Amino acid sequence: MKDFLLDDAYAEAVYAGALGKIIGVYAGRPFEGWAHEQITARFGEIDRYVAAEMGVPLVVTDDDISGTFTFLRALADQQDNPELTAEQIGQCWQNYIIEGRTILWWGGLGMSTEHTAFLRMQEGVPAPRSGSIELNGKTVAEQIGAQIFIDGWGLICPGDPVLAASFARRAASVSHDGEAIYAAQVVAALVANAFVEKNIDKLLDTATSLIPSDSVIAQVIRDVRSWRDIGHDWKAAFQLLKTNHGYERYPSNCHVVPNHGVVILALIYGEGNFAKSLMIANTCGWDTDCNSGNVCCIVGVISGLKGINADYDWRTPIRDELYLPTADGGRCVSDAVQESLEIVRMANAIRGKPASTPRERFSFCFPGSQQGFRADGLELSNQHRRLTMTLLDQEGSAMTATIPPKDLRDSTFYSAMFSPTLSSGQTVKARIHSNQRVRAQLVAEIPIEGQATEQVGCEWITLAPGHAEEISFQIPQIGGPCISRIGLNITGMPGDQIEMEWLTWDGCPSVTLKKTPGDLWLKCWANGVSSFDEYRNGYSLIQNHGTGLVIYGCREWTDYEAEAAVTIYLADAVGIAVRVQGMKRFYALLITSENKLQLIRGGFPDRILAERSFSFMPDDKVKLRLSVEGNRLSGKVNGEIVLVADDFDAPLLNGAAGIVLTKGRCSFEAFAIKPITTDGTVADHADPSEITESSNQSSSGMS
């Protein structure tokens, strides 16, 4: 592996690449699948965002973005091992994807390549066989999906296209084969080499040397370069691409070859100019968001942050925002800065180097970054790598979301599966500066019925000119499902400024989740069961096959306790889960139909940490409590400690909480999460009456 100086310049180039990826996707998404003629007739050339012209949101959930940043987590989940295998990346798919609901286009077996591969893995077929031509056929295996998810593997390999292509082969083979893998290797190699080489032709020379010279992808690249060399402009070259490598020549709905041709064409004729490359990729048509995302990631690394906004302000409308709907619901609301810093961490880790990246959730550490903050009565900018807020009148606010907006929560296509990033009991902190006498208040916003909101926060403070202040407050028990936004209120005179150096929060929550008016409480769970719906005073879970979970919380939670009184109607197993990191990675206290009580660690396969006999009858209500502190798990049933176990084998150190259900039905009325105090006991919950002992315990017992 080549050594590379993983410094601030590298981190900023990663951010430019990640930003380019999401800009390209957002620019191309509104007219995805349109033909070139339709696009030019409606918009002319795509030299701007057109979402507003079409009356659709600009920042959306999208498979190109969610797959790109999620599948990289296979590295972190395998202790950043550079020898990561295709099978382990496939396990990452199975852990973070909720079937039919997150990341992928769920087009069906034999239609959606990714859906087909996911079903294969669910049936027990490991990667890379899950994506093979031998199993799925050439048509299915050579669609576009491997290429669209691949950019991140290039970003973690600065200056090392060989390693990038190796990672790309392993990642692509989970779902694809043949020409699709070659296309993915080329894109990843281009991204990786763009950190050290800016000439497009030299980049292509290196990338194509890493795939078979007799492949169709290699021929497409040679053809597009030859059309440029004999003097054709990009429009003429695109017509030749359509004639020689267009959709008519390749079966199914979105083959990789024509779209890879568009990526190469946009790179060659864009000549490293961000706006021009984006324009060509999108104006050509076909799979516009995918192609534009790949192109803009590569050119983002080449041109840097200054190049991205050189001809048009692509950054301000999106303000770094992105959404990653997965079984890790607390990471759904994210941004280009957070994802870039994780890529930098992984790039260092696979080389055995520590990464000195900011620990605060919002650090504004890249020029121009705003991390989703939006203003009311303020003008926002990023000066000195701080979020600068300038008052337009005498009062204003700057807030960022902790749950997705309503239009994404209600979407039925690439839905925003999420948990709030911030909960009751956690402590919010910020460091702010001002050169004027300005008053500020750190606040959290709570959604209530309808469109209304209310705020909780710290006392107003007056900033002394030229001094920095750290302000904080603990989120109180709010009585509702979640916090929706966090930020600052400001008062002063027009032109006064405050600079926010960072904003973050820590601590485990102290919250009881129960049925509330409206449906937001229900949506705040990452729903990984067959059915999760209202039932009497609480909620009912149904799992028709296999094991499912409903998950609430964030990956950052460490030591805490989760508790629920669960009514078991029919189930192979039901229980409480803690340190949940997806559909497969968790600890759980389970009651099984084989009259066992178990502490397990979910995985590939599950592992029993402790067990004992336990008898119960259908319709029993059982109070389950599971606490985790360090390496120790302690399970209680109906208030009695019944199982204790330690896990020292690469333990799960953090994660959310939830209910686990294997093939059956159960219900619960409330779910409590509590921090563990410094003396090892569990803090009393603010509303303990919500979790009650069962009144029907005579038929349940342990031996």
ZAMARGU-4260 file (C-alpha; in steps of 0.2 Angstrom, whole numbers, plus 5000, padded with zeros to 4 digits):
<rodrens>
0) 5000/5000/5000 | 5007/5017/4995 | 5010/5030/5009 | 5001/5046/5007 | 5001/5062/5018
5) 4984/5061/5025 | 4984/5080/5030 | 4972/5094/5029 | 4974/5096/5011 | 4968/5077/5009
10) 4953/5080/5020 | 4948/5095/5010 | 4949/5086/4994 | 4939/5072/5001 | 4926/5084/5006
15) 4926/5092/4989 | 4923/5074/4981 | 4909/5070/4993 | 4901/5087/4990 | 4903/5084/4971
20) 4894/5068/4973 | 4879/5075/4982 | 4878/5090/4971 | 4879/5079/4955 | 4865/5068/4962
25) 4854/5083/4967 | 4856/5091/4950 | 4852/5076/4940 | 4838/5068/4951 | 4823/5078/4945
30) 4824/5072/4927 | 4832/5055/4930 | 4829/5043/4915 | 4824/5057/4903 | 4831/5056/4885
35) 4843/5070/4879 | 4830/5077/4868 | 4817/5079/4882 | 4830/5088/4893 | 4835/5100/4880
40) 4818/5104/4875 | 4812/5108/4893 | 4828/5116/4900 | 4841/5119/4887 | 4858/5114/4895
45) 4858/5109/4913 | 4869/5124/4920 | 4859/5126/4936 | 4848/5116/4948 | 4830/5114/4940
50) 4821/5106/4955 | 4812/5122/4958 | 4806/5124/4940 | 4799/5106/4942 | 4791/5109/4959
55) 4800/5096/4968 | 4812/5096/4983 | 4831/5098/4979 | 4838/5089/4994 | 4831/5071/4993
60) 4834/5054/4999 | 4843/5044/4985 | 4850/5027/4982 | 4866/5034/4974 | 4870/5044/4990
65) 4864/5032/5003 | 4873/5017/4995 | 4889/5026/4993 | 4891/5032/5011 | 4883/5017/5019
70) 4892/5002/5011 | 4909/5010/5016 | 4904/5006/5034 | 4909/4988/5031 | 4927/4994/5034
75) 4923/5001/5051 | 4912/4986/5056 | 4927/4975/5052 | 4940/4985/5063 | 4946/4994/5047
80) 4954/4979/5040 | 4961/4983/5022 | 4959/4964/5018 | 4940/4966/5019 | 4931/4953/5008
85) 4916/4954/4997 | 4907/4942/5009 | 4910/4955/5023 | 4904/4969/5012 | 4888/4959/5008
90) 4886/4957/5027 | 4886/4975/5028 | 4872/4976/5015 | 4862/4964/5026 | 4865/4974/5042
95) 4860/4991/5036 | 4847/4988/5023 | 4829/4985/5028 | 4821/4975/5014 | 4809/4985/5004
100) 4812/5001/5013 | 4830/5008/5013 | 4844/5012/5001 | 4840/5001/4986 | 4828/5002/4971
105) 4816/4988/4976 | 4811/4983/4958 | 4810/4964/4961 | 4819/4948/4957 | 4827/4949/4940
110) 4823/4967/4937 | 4833/4976/4951 | 4850/4970/4951 | 4853/4975/4969 | 4836/4968/4975
115) 4841/4952/4967 | 4858/4951/4975 | 4850/4956/4992 | 4837/4941/4990 | 4851/4929/4986
120) 4860/4934/5002 | 4845/4933/5012 | 4843/4915/5006 | 4861/4911/5012 | 4871/4914/4996
125) 4886/4924/5001 | 4895/4937/4990 | 4902/4937/4978 | 4891/4923/4971 | 4876/4933/4976
130) 4880/4945/4961 | 4887/4933/4949 | 4883/4931/4931 | 4883/4912/4934 | 4868/4914/4946
135) 4859/4929/4940 | 4863/4930/4921 | 4873/4943/4911 | 4858/4955/4909 | 4855/4957/4927
140) 4873/4957/4933 | 4878/4971/4921 | 4867/4985/4926 | 4873/5002/4933 | 4872/4999/4952
145) 4890/4994/4956 | 4896/5010/4947 | 4884/5022/4956 | 4889/5016/4974 | 4908/5015/4971
150) 4915/5033/4973 | 4919/5031/4992 | 4931/5017/4989 | 4942/5029/4978 | 4941/5043/4992
155) 4949/5032/5005 | 4963/5027/4993 | 4971/5044/4989 | 4985/5042/4976 | 4983/5023/4975
160) 4971/5018/4960 | 4977/5000/4962 | 4970/4998/4979 | 4954/5008/4974 | 4951/4996/4960
165) 4954/4981/4972 | 4941/4988/4984 | 4929/4992/4970 | 4930/4974/4963 | 4926/4967/4980
170) 4912/4979/4983 | 4904/4978/4966 | 4904/4959/4966 | 4891/4959/4980 | 4878/4963/4967
175) 4886/4964/4950 | 4898/4955/4938 | 4906/4957/4921 | 4907/4974/4913 | 4898/4982/4928
180) 4913/4977/4939 | 4925/4985/4926 | 4915/5001/4926 | 4916/5002/4945 | 4935/4999/4945
185) 4937/5013/4932 | 4927/5025/4942 | 4935/5021/4959 | 4953/5022/4951 | 4949/5039/4943
190) 4943/5046/4960 | 4959/5039/4969 | 4971/5045/4957 | 4963/5063/4955 | 4971/5067/4972
195) 4988/5067/4963 | 4984/5069/4945 | 4973/5082/4937 | 4975/5078/4918 | 4960/5068/4912
200) 4969/5058/4899 | 4982/5053/4911 | 4969/5048/4923 | 4960/5037/4910 | 4976/5029/4905
205) 4979/5023/4922 | 4961/5018/4926 | 4960/5008/4910 | 4976/4999/4913 | 4967/4991/4928
210) 4954/4982/4918 | 4954/4969/4903 | 4959/4978/4887 | 4946/4967/4877 | 4932/4972/4889
215) 4917/4982/4882 | 4920/4996/4895 | 4938/4998/4889 | 4932/4999/4871 | 4919/5013/4876
220) 4933/5023/4884 | 4944/5021/4868 | 4929/5026/4857 | 4925/5042/4866 | 4943/5047/4867
225) 4944/5044/4848 | 4929/5055/4844 | 4937/5069/4854 | 4953/5067/4845 | 4946/5068/4828
230) 4937/5084/4832 | 4919/5080/4837 | 4911/5091/4850 | 4902/5084/4865 | 4885/5084/4856
235) 4892/5075/4841 | 4901/5062/4852 | 4885/5059/4862 | 4876/5055/4846 | 4890/5043/4841
240) 4889/5035/4859 | 4870/5033/4857 | 4873/5024/4840 | 4887/5013/4845 | 4883/5010/4863
245) 4866/5016/4867 | 4852/5008/4877 | 4845/4999/4861 | 4861/4988/4861 | 4859/4982/4879
250) 4845/4973/4888 | 4835/4978/4903 | 4832/4996/4910 | 4848/5004/4915 | 4863/4995/4908
255) 4880/5001/4914 | 4889/5002/4897 | 4879/5017/4889 | 4880/5026/4906 | 4898/5023/4908
260) 4900/5031/4891 | 4892/5047/4897 | 4903/5048/4912 | 4919/5046/4901 | 4912/5059/4889
265) 4908/5072/4902 | 4925/5070/4910 | 4934/5071/4893 | 4924/5086/4886 | 4922/5094/4903
270) 4941/5096/4904 | 4941/5096/4923 | 4929/5111/4924 | 4916/5107/4937 | 4901/5116/4930
275) 4904/5111/4912 | 4907/5092/4917 | 4891/5093/4927 | 4881/5101/4912 | 4887/5088/4900
280) 4883/5073/4911 | 4866/5079/4914 | 4861/5086/4897 | 4866/5070/4889 | 4852/5061/4898
285) 4848/5043/4903 | 4853/5039/4922 | 4857/5057/4925 | 4859/5057/4944 | 4870/5042/4944
290) 4881/5048/4930 | 4882/5066/4937 | 4886/5060/4954 | 4901/5050/4948 | 4907/5064/4937
295) 4906/5077/4950 | 4914/5067/4963 | 4929/5064/4952 | 4930/5082/4946 | 4926/5089/4964
300) 4943/5080/4969 | 4952/5087/4953 | 4945/5105/4955 | 4944/5107/4974 | 4931/5118/4983
305) 4936/5134/4973 | 4932/5124/4957 | 4915/5118/4962 | 4908/5136/4964 | 4919/5144/4951
310) 4905/5146/4938 | 4889/5144/4948 | 4884/5143/4967 | 4881/5124/4968 | 4884/5124/4987
315) 4873/5137/4995 | 4856/5129/4990 | 4861/5112/4998 | 4871/5118/5013 | 4880/5100/5014
320) 4864/5091/5018 | 4862/5073/5014 | 4851/5059/5021 | 4856/5040/5024 | 4840/5030/5027
325) 4846/5014/5034 | 4843/5002/5049 | 4856/5014/5058 | 4842/5027/5059 | 4851/5039/5070
330) 4863/5043/5056 | 4850/5046/5043 | 4852/5065/5045 | 4869/5068/5040 | 4880/5080/5030
335) 4895/5081/5018 | 4907/5086/5032 | 4902/5072/5044 | 4903/5059/5030 | 4920/5066/5024
340) 4928/5065/5041 | 4923/5047/5043 | 4931/5043/5026 | 4947/5052/5032 | 4946/5042/5048
345) 4945/5026/5038 | 4959/5031/5026 | 4971/5034/5041 | 4965/5018/5050 | 4968/5006/5035
350) 4986/5013/5035 | 4988/5011/5054 | 4988/5029/5057 | 4977/5039/5070 | 4966/5052/5062
355) 4965/5069/5071 | 4948/5074/5065 | 4936/5085/5075 | 4925/5076/5088 | 4911/5089/5088
360) 4896/5084/5078 | 4896/5101/5069 | 4914/5108/5067 | 4912/5118/5051 | 4930/5113/5048
365) 4930/5115/5029 | 4930/5132/5020 | 4912/5136/5016 | 4904/5122/5026 | 4887/5125/5034
370) 4882/5107/5039 | 4863/5110/5036 | 4861/5126/5046 | 4848/5137/5039 | 4844/5155/5044
375) 4829/5166/5048 | 4833/5184/5049 | 4852/5180/5047 | 4864/5179/5033 | 4876/5163/5035
380) 4893/5161/5029 | 4909/5152/5034 | 4923/5163/5039 | 4939/5156/5048 | 4931/5138/5048
385) 4917/5145/5059 | 4899/5147/5055 | 4897/5166/5054 | 4879/5173/5057 | 4876/5191/5053
390) 4860/5199/5059 | 4849/5207/5045 | 4837/5214/5058 | 4837/5215/5077 | 4834/5196/5079
395) 4836/5180/5070 | 4840/5161/5072 | 4851/5148/5064 | 4845/5130/5065 | 4849/5113/5058
400) 4838/5098/5057 | 4839/5083/5069 | 4825/5073/5059 | 4821/5074/5041 | 4808/5087/5034
405) 4790/5081/5033 | 4790/5079/5014 | 4804/5066/5015 | 4796/5058/5030 | 4780/5055/5020
410) 4789/5050/5004 | 4785/5032/4998 | 4800/5031/4986 | 4817/5030/4995 | 4809/5034/5011
415) 4818/5043/5025 | 4819/5029/5038 | 4826/5038/5054 | 4828/5041/5072 | 4831/5058/5079
420) 4849/5062/5082 | 4845/5071/5098 | 4834/5065/5113 | 4829/5070/5130 | 4842/5069/5143
425) 4857/5073/5132 | 4867/5089/5135 | 4869/5101/5120 | 4885/5112/5120 | 4891/5126/5108
430) 4906/5137/5108 | 4903/5155/5101 | 4912/5171/5098 | 4907/5189/5094 | 4915/5206/5092
435) 4899/5215/5097 | 4888/5215/5112 | 4876/5202/5106 | 4863/5191/5115 | 4862/5172/5111
440) 4852/5157/5117 | 4855/5139/5113 | 4839/5131/5109 | 4830/5114/5103 | 4814/5114/5093
445) 4800/5102/5097 | 4786/5098/5085 | 4769/5098/5092 | 4752/5094/5084 | 4750/5101/5066
450) 4764/5112/5060 | 4767/5121/5076 | 4783/5120/5086 | 4789/5125/5103 | 4807/5128/5110
455) 4817/5123/5125 | 4834/5130/5129 | 4847/5138/5140 | 4845/5156/5148 | 4850/5170/5136
460) 4868/5176/5138 | 4876/5192/5133 | 4892/5190/5124 | 4907/5201/5129 | 4915/5208/5113
465) 4931/5199/5109 | 4928/5184/5120 | 4922/5166/5117 | 4908/5158/5127 | 4904/5140/5129
470) 4885/5137/5132 | 4876/5122/5136 | 4859/5114/5142 | 4852/5097/5145 | 4836/5093/5135
475) 4822/5091/5147 | 4808/5077/5146 | 4798/5084/5132 | 4783/5073/5132 | 4783/5070/5114
480) 4793/5059/5102 | 4808/5070/5097 | 4818/5085/5094 | 4816/5092/5076 | 4830/5106/5076
485) 4844/5113/5086 | 4853/5129/5085 | 4855/5147/5091 | 4843/5162/5093 | 4852/5179/5092
490) 4847/5197/5096 | 4857/5213/5093 | 4858/5226/5079 | 4858/5224/5060 | 4876/5219/5055
495) 4881/5212/5072 | 4889/5195/5070 | 4891/5179/5080 | 4903/5165/5075 | 4900/5147/5080
500) 4916/5137/5082 | 4906/5121/5085 | 4890/5113/5092 | 4889/5096/5099 | 4880/5085/5111
505) 4884/5070/5122 | 4877/5058/5135 | 4864/5044/5134 | 4846/5049/5133 | 4833/5048/5147
510) 4817/5045/5138 | 4800/5035/5138 | 4793/5032/5121 | 4774/5030/5121 | 4760/5033/5109
515) 4756/5052/5106 | 4744/5061/5095 | 4748/5060/5077 | 4760/5048/5069 | 4777/5056/5071
520) 4781/5044/5086 | 4779/5029/5075 | 4790/5036/5061 | 4804/5040/5073 | 4809/5021/5074
525) 4819/5012/5060 | 4806/5000/5056 | 4813/4983/5052 | 4798/4971/5055 | 4784/4966/5043
530) 4771/4977/5052 | 4773/4990/5065 | 4757/4999/5069 | 4746/5006/5083 | 4737/4994/5094
535) 4726/4999/5108 | 4736/5010/5120 | 4752/5006/5111 | 4760/4997/5096 | 4760/4980/5088
540) 4774/4971/5079 | 4772/4957/5067 | 4787/4948/5059 | 4781/4935/5046 | 4798/4927/5043
545) 4815/4928/5050 | 4821/4941/5063 | 4816/4959/5063 | 4819/4974/5074 | 4811/4991/5077
550) 4826/5002/5082 | 4826/5019/5091 | 4842/5029/5094 | 4859/5033/5089 | 4876/5025/5086
555) 4884/5036/5099 | 4875/5029/5114 | 4886/5018/5125 | 4881/5013/5143 | 4863/5013/5147
560) 4847/5002/5150 | 4832/4999/5140 | 4815/4992/5146 | 4798/4987/5140 | 4783/4977/5146
565) 4780/4966/5131 | 4765/4955/5128 | 4769/4940/5118 | 4755/4932/5107 | 4765/4921/5096
570) 4784/4921/5093 | 4799/4910/5090 | 4808/4924/5100 | 4805/4941/5107 | 4816/4953/5117
575) 4825/4969/5121 | 4840/4975/5111 | 4854/4987/5115 | 4869/4994/5106 | 4860/4991/5090
580) 4871/4994/5075 | 4859/4988/5062 | 4848/4973/5058 | 4862/4960/5062 | 4873/4969/5074
585) 4866/4970/5092 | 4865/4963/5109 | 4848/4956/5115 | 4839/4948/5130 | 4827/4935/5122
590) 4813/4924/5127 | 4812/4910/5115 | 4798/4897/5110 | 4809/4883/5116 | 4807/4890/5134
595) 4824/4898/5135 | 4830/4915/5141 | 4845/4920/5132 | 4858/4934/5131 | 4864/4934/5113
600) 4875/4944/5101 | 4868/4946/5084 | 4879/4943/5069 | 4885/4931/5056 | 4880/4920/5064
605) 4871/4925/5081 | 4881/4920/5096 | 4873/4915/5113 | 4882/4923/5128 | 4871/4916/5142
610) 4855/4906/5143 | 4844/4897/5156 | 4827/4889/5156 | 4811/4900/5156 | 4793/4896/5154
615) 4779/4907/5148 | 4762/4906/5140 | 4755/4915/5125 | 4747/4932/5130 | 4758/4934/5145
620) 4765/4952/5147 | 4783/4951/5153 | 4794/4966/5159 | 4811/4965/5151 | 4826/4976/5156
625) 4843/4975/5148 | 4857/4986/5153 | 4875/4987/5146 | 4890/4995/5154 | 4907/4992/5146
630) 4908/4974/5142 | 4895/4968/5154 | 4877/4964/5149 | 4864/4962/5163 | 4846/4955/5159
635) 4831/4957/5171 | 4814/4949/5169 | 4800/4956/5180 | 4812/4965/5190 | 4824/4950/5194
640) 4841/4949/5188 | 4842/4933/5178 | 4856/4933/5166 | 4873/4942/5166 | 4887/4940/5153
645) 4903/4948/5147 | 4909/4950/5129 | 4927/4954/5126 | 4928/4947/5108 | 4928/4963/5098
650) 4913/4969/5107 | 4900/4981/5101 | 4904/4997/5111 | 4889/5008/5106 | 4873/5009/5097
655) 4854/5011/5098 | 4840/5002/5107 | 4825/4992/5101 | 4813/4977/5101 | 4818/4961/5093
660) 4805/4949/5085 | 4808/4932/5077 | 4793/4925/5067 | 4778/4930/5077 | 4768/4945/5085
665) 4770/4955/5101 | 4765/4972/5107 | 4771/4985/5120 | 4764/5001/5127 | 4780/5011/5131
670) 4799/5009/5129 | 4811/5017/5141 | 4829/5021/5139 | 4839/5027/5154 | 4857/5032/5158
675) 4868/5022/5170 | 4875/5032/5184 | 4893/5033/5189 | 4890/5021/5204 | 4884/5008/5192
680) 4866/5009/5196 | 4852/5014/5184 | 4845/5032/5185 | 4826/5032/5189 | 4816/5037/5174
685) 4806/5053/5174 | 4790/5043/5171 | 4792/5026/5178 | 4773/5022/5179 | 4774/5020/5160
690) 4783/5003/5162 | 4772/4992/5173 | 4774/4975/5180 | 4763/4961/5172 | 4747/4958/5181
695) 4747/4940/5173 | 4763/4932/5179 | 4756/4916/5187 | 4759/4906/5171 | 4777/4912/5169
700) 4792/4906/5178 | 4811/4902/5178 | 4821/4887/5183
</rodrens>
